Amino acid sequence: MDTQTAKSNPADIPKQPDKGRRSFIWKIGAAMSAVLASAVPAISRPRVNNDVDLKAKVDQLSNQLGIIEDENAIRRMNQTYENLLDKGMYEEVTNLFTEDGEVIFNGGVFKGKNSGISRLYLERFRPGLTGKKIEPAPGFQLNTGQQQDIVEVATDRRSARARFTYSMQVGTPIISDSQLVKMARLHGEGIMKWWEGGIYEISYVKDVKCGDWKIKRLEHRVLSKAYYRPGISHARPISVPAFSKAYPEDPAGPDRLCLT
């Protein structure tokens, strides 16, 4: 039997993978991926930062605008307070205070909207017709520095402080059993009246439920008192004693006396 040697045909030999070419392509792909991975954050990061900076700037401007609106609201509230006093609407005045508010007046501290504050305005101010706006007494005008009103709102817009000047009539019923005083009372008189000028030092808080401002603390810093009625050309100083008794010893007195 003849044995023939089979010759190999190149076409019949399976092709081997081109390992070198595939390795080159893989390395190029990996390198490109690495470049893109490092480039994308570098490209997108400034845009993210710009967005954050823009939002912070908008929030800052919005808060500044809100503070200006709060300042204007507090100034309007003070005008409301003075107008209500001028009209003798004392019950409405008490509604401007917080439940735990307080008022410092004539050496006394009146605490609580429905207790001390109501006692002050309804039982002390109302009988004496206190709070009516009148012009400053001649010779007792405040100086320029004292006349400047100031409103400061906290950065969180939850609280504020203010200083406003005031010029008003203060009165107290004359305690006497004389027939003249009794007759005067029948005509709405029988009241000792004087002019008082000074500065309100006021603290406010914002009602988070409705967004309205309320008076937390109001202090009368009296600078001058004078015997004066509108229309007369002269005025003279008057000395009015501070409270000497607290409630309930004084039925219309303060909850406690101030030492200063």
C-alpha positions as CSV (number, residue, x, y, z in Angstrom):
1,M,0.0,0.0,0.0
2,D,1.3,3.3,-1.0
3,T,1.4,5.8,1.6
4,Q,0.9,9.4,0.4
5,T,1.9,12.3,2.4
6,A,-0.9,14.8,2.7
7,K,0.1,18.3,1.8
8,S,-1.3,21.0,3.8
9,N,-3.3,23.7,2.0
10,P,-3.1,27.2,3.5
11,A,-6.8,27.7,2.9
12,D,-7.6,24.7,5.0
13,I,-5.6,25.9,8.1
14,P,-7.9,27.8,10.7
15,K,-6.9,31.4,11.1
16,Q,-5.4,32.3,14.5
17,P,-6.7,35.4,16.2
18,D,-4.6,38.5,15.6
19,K,-3.7,39.0,19.3
20,G,-1.4,41.9,18.6
21,R,-4.1,43.9,16.8
22,R,-6.8,43.2,19.3
23,S,-4.5,44.1,22.2
24,F,-3.6,47.4,20.5
25,I,-7.3,48.3,19.9
26,W,-8.1,47.4,23.6
27,K,-5.3,49.6,24.9
28,I,-6.4,52.6,22.7
29,G,-10.1,52.1,23.9
30,A,-9.0,52.0,27.5
31,A,-6.9,55.1,27.1
32,M,-9.7,57.0,25.5
33,S,-12.1,55.9,28.3
34,A,-9.7,57.2,30.9
35,V,-9.3,60.5,29.1
36,L,-13.1,61.0,28.8
37,A,-13.6,60.0,32.4
38,S,-11.3,62.7,33.6
39,A,-12.5,65.2,31.1
40,V,-16.2,65.0,31.8
41,P,-16.1,66.0,35.5
42,A,-13.7,68.8,34.5
43,I,-16.2,70.1,32.0
44,S,-19.3,69.7,34.0
45,R,-18.0,70.9,37.4
46,P,-18.0,74.6,36.5
47,R,-21.6,74.3,35.4
48,V,-22.6,72.7,38.7
49,N,-20.7,75.3,40.7
50,N,-22.3,78.1,38.7
51,D,-25.8,76.7,39.4
52,V,-25.0,76.5,43.1
53,D,-23.6,80.0,43.2
54,L,-26.6,81.4,41.2
55,K,-29.1,79.7,43.6
56,A,-27.2,81.1,46.6
57,K,-27.2,84.6,45.1
58,V,-30.9,84.4,44.3
59,D,-31.6,83.2,47.9
60,Q,-29.5,86.1,49.3
61,L,-31.4,88.7,47.2
62,S,-34.7,87.1,48.1
63,N,-33.9,87.3,51.8
64,Q,-32.8,90.9,51.5
65,L,-36.0,91.8,49.7
66,G,-38.0,90.0,52.4
67,I,-36.2,92.0,55.1
68,I,-37.1,95.3,53.4
69,E,-40.7,94.1,53.2
70,D,-40.6,93.2,56.9
71,E,-39.2,96.6,57.8
72,N,-42.0,98.4,55.9
73,A,-44.6,96.1,57.6
74,I,-43.2,97.0,61.0
75,R,-43.3,100.7,60.2
76,R,-46.9,100.3,59.1
77,M,-47.7,98.4,62.3
78,N,-46.4,101.3,64.4
79,Q,-48.6,103.7,62.5
80,T,-51.5,101.4,63.2
81,Y,-50.6,101.3,66.9
82,E,-50.5,105.1,67.1
83,N,-53.7,105.6,65.0
84,L,-55.6,103.1,67.2
85,L,-54.4,105.0,70.4
86,D,-55.3,108.3,68.8
87,K,-58.9,107.1,68.1
88,G,-59.2,105.5,71.6
89,M,-59.6,102.0,70.2
90,Y,-57.8,100.4,73.2
91,E,-59.1,96.9,72.8
92,E,-57.8,96.8,69.2
93,V,-54.4,98.0,70.5
94,T,-54.1,94.9,72.8
95,N,-54.5,92.6,69.8
96,L,-51.2,93.8,68.4
97,F,-49.3,92.1,71.2
98,T,-48.3,88.5,71.7
99,E,-50.0,86.4,74.4
100,D,-46.9,86.8,76.7
101,G,-46.1,90.4,75.7
102,E,-45.2,93.1,78.1
103,V,-45.3,96.9,78.3
104,I,-43.1,99.1,80.4
105,F,-44.8,102.4,81.3
106,N,-44.3,105.0,84.1
107,G,-42.1,102.7,86.2
108,G,-44.2,99.6,85.9
109,V,-44.2,96.4,84.0
110,F,-47.5,95.1,82.6
111,K,-47.3,91.5,81.6
112,G,-49.6,89.3,79.4
113,K,-51.9,90.4,76.6
114,N,-55.1,89.4,78.4
115,S,-54.0,90.5,81.9
116,G,-51.5,93.2,82.5
117,I,-51.5,94.7,79.0
118,S,-55.3,94.8,78.9
119,R,-55.3,96.4,82.4
120,L,-53.0,99.1,81.2
121,Y,-54.9,100.1,78.1
122,L,-58.5,99.4,79.2
123,E,-58.3,100.5,82.8
124,R,-55.5,103.0,82.9
125,F,-55.3,104.5,79.4
126,R,-58.9,104.6,78.5
127,P,-60.2,106.6,81.5
128,G,-57.4,109.1,81.1
129,L,-57.8,109.4,77.3
130,T,-54.1,108.5,77.0
131,G,-52.5,108.1,73.6
132,K,-54.0,110.9,71.6
133,K,-51.4,112.3,69.2
134,I,-50.5,115.9,69.8
135,E,-47.7,118.1,68.6
136,P,-44.5,118.4,70.7
137,A,-44.8,121.0,73.5
138,P,-43.0,124.2,72.6
139,G,-39.4,124.2,73.9
140,F,-39.5,120.4,74.5
141,Q,-38.9,119.1,70.9
142,L,-36.5,116.2,70.5
143,N,-33.2,116.8,68.9
144,T,-32.3,115.6,65.5
145,G,-30.5,112.4,66.7
146,Q,-33.5,111.4,68.9
147,Q,-36.0,111.9,66.0
148,Q,-34.5,109.2,63.9
149,D,-36.6,106.0,63.7
150,I,-34.8,102.7,63.4
151,V,-36.0,99.2,62.4
152,E,-33.7,96.2,62.5
153,V,-34.9,92.8,61.3
154,A,-33.0,89.6,62.2
155,T,-31.4,87.7,59.3
156,D,-33.8,84.8,59.9
157,R,-36.7,87.2,59.7
158,R,-38.3,85.8,62.8
159,S,-37.7,88.8,65.1
160,A,-37.0,92.5,64.9
161,R,-36.3,95.5,67.0
162,A,-37.3,99.1,66.5
163,R,-37.1,102.6,67.9
164,F,-39.9,105.2,67.2
165,T,-40.4,108.6,68.6
166,Y,-43.8,109.5,70.1
167,S,-45.6,112.6,71.1
168,M,-48.9,112.1,72.9
169,Q,-51.3,113.2,75.5
170,V,-51.3,111.3,78.8
171,G,-54.0,111.6,81.4
172,T,-55.3,110.3,84.7
173,P,-58.7,110.8,86.3
174,I,-58.6,113.3,89.1
175,I,-59.4,111.6,92.4
176,S,-61.7,113.9,94.3
177,D,-65.2,114.1,95.8
178,S,-65.6,117.8,95.0
179,Q,-68.7,118.9,93.1
180,L,-66.7,120.6,90.4
181,V,-64.8,117.4,89.7
182,K,-68.0,115.3,89.7
183,M,-69.6,117.8,87.2
184,A,-66.5,117.6,85.1
185,R,-66.7,113.9,84.9
186,L,-70.3,114.1,83.7
187,H,-68.9,116.0,80.7
188,G,-66.1,113.7,80.0
189,E,-63.5,115.8,81.9
190,G,-62.2,115.6,85.4
191,I,-58.9,114.4,84.0
192,M,-55.4,115.7,84.7
193,K,-53.7,115.8,81.3
194,W,-50.2,116.5,80.2
195,W,-48.0,116.1,77.2
196,E,-45.4,113.4,77.0
197,G,-42.6,112.9,74.5
198,G,-40.1,110.2,74.1
199,I,-39.0,107.0,72.4
200,Y,-40.7,103.6,72.0
201,E,-38.2,100.7,72.3
202,I,-40.0,97.8,70.7
203,S,-39.3,94.1,70.2
204,Y,-41.3,92.1,67.7
205,V,-41.7,88.5,66.7
206,K,-43.3,87.0,63.6
207,D,-46.3,84.7,63.9
208,V,-45.0,81.7,61.9
209,K,-48.6,80.6,61.2
210,C,-49.9,83.7,59.5
211,G,-46.7,85.7,58.9
212,D,-47.9,88.7,60.8
213,W,-45.7,90.7,63.2
214,K,-46.7,91.0,66.9
215,I,-45.3,93.2,69.6
216,K,-43.3,91.2,72.2
217,R,-42.1,94.1,74.3
218,L,-42.8,97.8,74.3
219,E,-41.0,100.3,76.5
220,H,-41.8,103.9,76.9
221,R,-38.5,105.9,77.3
222,V,-39.9,109.2,78.5
223,L,-37.7,112.2,77.6
224,S,-40.0,115.1,78.5
225,K,-43.3,115.8,80.3
226,A,-45.0,119.2,80.2
227,Y,-48.2,120.8,81.1
228,Y,-49.4,121.7,77.6
229,R,-52.6,121.8,75.5
230,P,-52.6,122.2,71.8
231,G,-53.2,125.8,70.8
232,I,-51.4,127.5,73.7
233,S,-48.0,129.0,73.0
234,H,-46.3,128.0,76.3
235,A,-45.6,124.9,78.2
236,R,-44.0,124.2,81.6
237,P,-42.4,121.0,82.9
238,I,-44.6,118.8,85.0
239,S,-43.6,116.1,87.5
240,V,-45.7,113.0,87.5
241,P,-44.9,110.3,90.1
242,A,-44.1,106.8,88.9
243,F,-46.2,103.8,90.0
244,S,-45.8,103.1,93.7
245,K,-48.1,100.2,94.0
246,A,-48.5,97.0,92.0
247,Y,-51.6,95.0,91.1
248,P,-53.8,94.0,92.9
249,E,-53.1,96.7,95.5
250,D,-53.5,99.2,92.7
251,P,-56.5,97.7,90.7
252,A,-55.1,99.4,87.5
253,G,-51.4,99.1,88.4
254,P,-48.6,97.1,86.9
255,D,-47.7,93.5,87.7
256,R,-44.4,94.7,89.2
257,L,-42.5,97.9,89.7
258,C,-39.3,98.8,87.8
259,L,-36.3,99.7,89.8
260,T,-35.0,102.0,87.0
